[in-house]
Amino acid sequence: MKSDFLLYASIITSASAFSPGASNRRMKGTFTSLDASKLICSFDKDDFALETGEWPYTAADIGRLDPTDDASFYDEPRFVTHIDDQAIESLTDYYREEFGAVYKAKQEKTPGSKLDILDLCSSWISHFPTELEEKYGMTVGIGMNEEELTANKQLYMHYAQDLNKNPKLSQFEDNSFDIITNVVSVDYLVRPKEIFEECHRVLRPGGVALMSFSNRCFASKAVAMWLQADDIGRLTLVGSYFHYSADWADIDALDIKKPQVDTPKRPSVAEIMGNPTKAFAWASAAGAVAKMNSGDPMFVVKGTK
């Protein structure tokens, strides 16, 4: 084991997906608080009851309240963000760090090469750091709505494709991308094993797949297991998608929300009496800090090929 990780199988419909001995492991404080550091835990094969390539989940586990055609649900473009500004900032900051590390490693092998990125379940914005655009090579989006994809200026090309109907990425050859991203959409996948298999196939050795999510969703379209789980269970669930799909070198669960900021010290009565503007300045700063600290949570499960 890389960590004393307690698998949260009790809230997942198919507890058979996870190692029966896992419930006896000590849960680390960093895992329960979910805010002590970015790395919450790393998954090992021993954390799962079945071998890679098998699949423990049933049709009921991935059933949805609204099983109708997704094309109708996503027919109208939604030019909105599905997480708050603080979560978006946390995600872009994480991308900046992760993209930079992958780029550096690639330069050591192939100097002058650029990052090829696939954004799954893409929309009108991908949240990639703009200052790294000169390091991007082929940026490709796959999503449901053509109008949203066309509006995404960070994509070099895009494909409108319903991954729940056709999970194959047959338009791409093996080892085509350095990074795969998926933002707050892993909960809607009804054929995750096939999609994660394809992610592994099209990634280059050493490449990473970054599955990010928060605590918001369209409940009618999320799979049953997702709705029954809390944040810990969802990290475990996505980790199992990686494990059962292919032989990933590493599977890591991370909390990428920016650390909480301390509230500024309130000025004394004497200070306020001497300069009343200090009270207004403090109230404004304290309000901004409170808003920042109360933003949406943001998690990533990262698979490295």
N, C-alpha and C positions, 0 to 999 in steps of 0.2 A: 504493500500500500504506500502511496505517496502522501497520504494524509489520513488522519483518524476521522473518516467521513461517514456520518450516519445517513444512509439512504432513506429518503422519506417515502418509502413505498406504501405506507398505510393510507395515504390519500390518493394514490394512483389506483385506478380500477384493476389493472392487472399486476398484482403484487408479484406474480411469477416472473416478471421482467428483471427482478433484482435478486441479488444473492440473499438467501435466507439468513445467513450469518451476519448480515450487515447491521441488523437492528441491535446487535449487542455491542457495537463499536461506540466509543465515546465520541460525542459531538463536540467539535472545537467551538470555542467561544466566537471565533471569527465567523463561523458558519451561521450561528444563531443570530448574531447581530447584523450580519450582512453589510457592515459598513466599516470594518476595521482596516481592510486593505482591498486592493483590486482583486487579487487572487484569493478566491474562497477555498477552492480545492482543485485537485487533479484527479480524474477518474482512472482507475485501473480495470483491467479485464475481470479481476476478481470481484468487482463491485456488481457484476451482472450475472444472473442465473444461467443464461444460455450463451452459446458461442456466437461469435460474429457470423453473420449470414443467416442466422435463425431469426424468428420474429414472434414475440410473445403476445402481441396485442390483438384484440378481437375487433370485429366490425362495430360492436357497441362502444368500445374504447374510443374509436375515432368517428363515431356518429356525431351528428350536429343537429341542433334544434331546427335549423333551416337547411334541409338537404337539397333544395332546388338548385338549378343551374347557376353557378357563380357568375356567368356572363351577364345575366340580368341584374344581379346585385351590383356589379361594378360597371354597368353600362354608362351611367352618368359620371362624368369626371368629378373628382373631389380635390379641389385645389386648397387643401387644408393640411395642417400637420397633426399627426395623431399622438404626439407627445408634447410636453410643454417646452418652453425655450431653454430652461435649465437642463432638461434631459437631452435636448438637441446639442447643446454646448458640450455636455459630458461626452456624448457619442462622437462628435467631431474631434474633440480633444483626444479621445481614445484612438480614433482612426489616425490622427496625426502621429501618435506614438507608434502604433502598430504598422502603418504603411511605411513609416520611416525605417523601422527595423527590417521589414521585408525588403525594402529598396536597398538598404545597406548590404544585406546578405547577398542580394542578387548582383550588386556591383562587384562584389568580391569574386563571383563566379564568371560573370559576363559584363565587364566594364562597358559603360555606355548604354546598356539596355534599360528599358523602361518598364513600369508596372502595368500589367494587363489585369483588369478588374472586371468581374461579373457581378452585377447587382440584381439579385433575384427578388421577385415580387416588387419590382421597382415602381416608381411613381414619378411625379413632377419634380422631385428633389431627392438627392441621394445623400446629402450631408457630408460629402467628401470635403476635406480641407482644401480650399481654393489655392492657397499658396504653394501647394505641392503639384499643381496641374502640369507644370513642365516636366514632372517625373512620370506622368501617366502616359501609357501607350494606348492600348485599345481598352476603352471603357464601354461595356455593353450592359444594357438593361433588359430584363425580361419582366413583363408585367401584364396586367389585365386590360388596361385602358389605353388605347392608342393616343388619345388626346393628351393625357397626362404624360405619357412617355415622350411625345413630341416636344412638350414644353420643358423637358429636363435638359438643361444646357450642359450638364456634366457628362452626358452620354455621347459617345462617338457614334454608336448605332444602337438600335433597340429592336426587340421582337415582342409582339403581342401574343402571349401564349398562356393558356390556362394549365398550370402545372398540376392541378388536381385531375384534369382529363388526360394530359400528356406530360408526364414527368421527365421524359427523355430530353436531353440536351444534344440531340443528334446533329444540330447545326455546328457543333464545335468538336474538334478533334481532341484526342487525349492530350493531356498536359498543355492546355491552352492558356491557363490563367495563373497568376500569382496569388490573387486574393478573390474570395467570394464573400459578398455581404448580403445580409437579409435583415431588414429593419422591421420590427414589430409585426411580422407576418408568419413566423414559424408555427404559430398556434392555429393557423387556418389550413395547414397541409393535411390532406387525408391520405396521401401516399408518401409519407416521409421517408420510408426506407429506400424507395426507388429514387427519390430526389437526392437524398444524401449519398447514395451510390454514385449518381451522376456527378455530384459535386466532387467526390473523391477522384473520379475518372478524369475530369477536365482540369483539375488542379495540377500544377507542376510539383515535383518533389520539393518538400520544404514550404509549399504554399499553405495558406490558412483560409479556413471558412469561418466567418464571424457571424453568428446567429444572435442578434440582439433583440431584447424585448423589455417591456415595462409591465405595468399592471392594468393597462387599458386594452380593450378589444371590442370587436363587434360580437357580442355574446352569441348571437344567432348563427354565426359562421365559425366560431371556434370549436375545436373537437371536444368531446365530453371530458377526456382526461385533463385537458387544460383547465376547464371550468371547475373541476373538482380539486384542483391543486392550488397551493399557495406558492409564493416565490421560490421556496426551497424545492418543492415538488416539481416546479416547472424547470428549474435548472437540471434536476435529475432526469426529467423526461427528455429534454433536448440532448443531454449527455448520452442517454440510451439510444437515441436516434443515430448518433455518431457511431456508437459501439456496434450496434446490430447491422449497420449498413456496410461497413468496410473496415479494413485494418488501419485505423488512424494511428499515427505515431504518438500523438498526445491529444488528450481531451481535457480542457480546463474550463472551470466555471469562474466568472469574474463579476464583481460589483464595480461598475465603472462610474457610478454617480460621483460627482465632485465632492470632496470632503466638506463637511459643514463648517461654516465660518462663524467665529465667535461674535456675539452681539457687542457692539461698541459700549464702552463704559458710560453710564449715564452721568451727565454733569451734575455737580452739587447745586444745592439751592443758592449758595453764595455765588457760584459761577453764573448761574442763570440770571440772578439779580444784577450782576455786573454786566452781563452781555446776554440779553434775552434771545438773541439769534442762535445761541448755542443749543437752546432747547429744541428749536425747529430743525437745526442741523442734525442733532442726535436722533430725533424722531424719524426724520427722513432716512438716515443711514440704518437705523434699527429696522425700519419697515422693509428696506431693500434686502437686508440680511435675512429677515424672517421669510420673505418670499423665496429667496434663493434656497434656503434650507428646507423649505416645505415642498419642493418640486417633485415631479414624478421619479420613482426609482428607475434605474437603468442597469440591466444585466446583459452579459454576453457569455455564450458558451462557444468556445474556440476549439476548432479541430485543426490539427496540423498534420499534413500528409507526410 
